[in-house]
Amino acid sequence: MATANKTATKTTPQLSRLHGLYNDTFAAELVTELKLDNVHQVPKLEKIVINVGLGKAKDDKRMMEVATNTVRKITGQQPVQTIAKNSIAGFKLREGNVIGLKATLRGERMYEMADRLISIVLPRLRDFHGVSAKAFDKQGNYSLGMTDQSVFPELTFEETTTAHGMQFVFVINAQEQAHARALLEKFGMPFEKEGK
């Protein structure tokens, strides 16, 4: 007995603002500006990894709850606990201890986070003169650290009374650091002016 083919009508997901701009404008501009041979060499944002290291507060249950709530609220997903792989006596660290939290964003969530971070969160930082241009690694990935979470509009005042730092790592598929920086500049990342 032949089963009837189910033709489900697929709705195309709505692209976030930054993702739409990348596809429609930035990619083509980068091919020209970076003098690339083809569109497959264009630098591309692959994921954003958000890390919260709890350091000395690793045994503080309240701190863990605050950090978990922060990451959940700003990313829209439950963070994963990071575990110590080795014991280090000097840091009073035992193998298996929970030492922080991590969330990895891909796809539309990643683009939305990049957009919010660049256009809403960074301008809210006090005495902000731009982000460091020296925070790229050899692969072209970019790390951005923050000392407290109160600049995120998703969080209420009560949720920011216990301050903790966090790190955002932009994992970028690029041939070199300059290409990765060119991509972030297209996104509007406010790099600090040279000589400051």
Secondary structure, 3 states (H helix, E strand, C coil): CCCCCCCCCCCCCCCCHHHHHHHHHHHHHHHHHCCCCCHHHCCEEEEEEEEEECHHHHHCHHHHHHHHHHHHHHHCCCCEEEECCCCEHHHCECCCCEEEEEEEECHHHHHHHHHHHHHHHHHHCCCCCCECCCCECCCCCEEEEECCCCCCCCCCCHHHCCCCCEEEEEEEECCCHHHHHHHHHHHCCCECCCCC
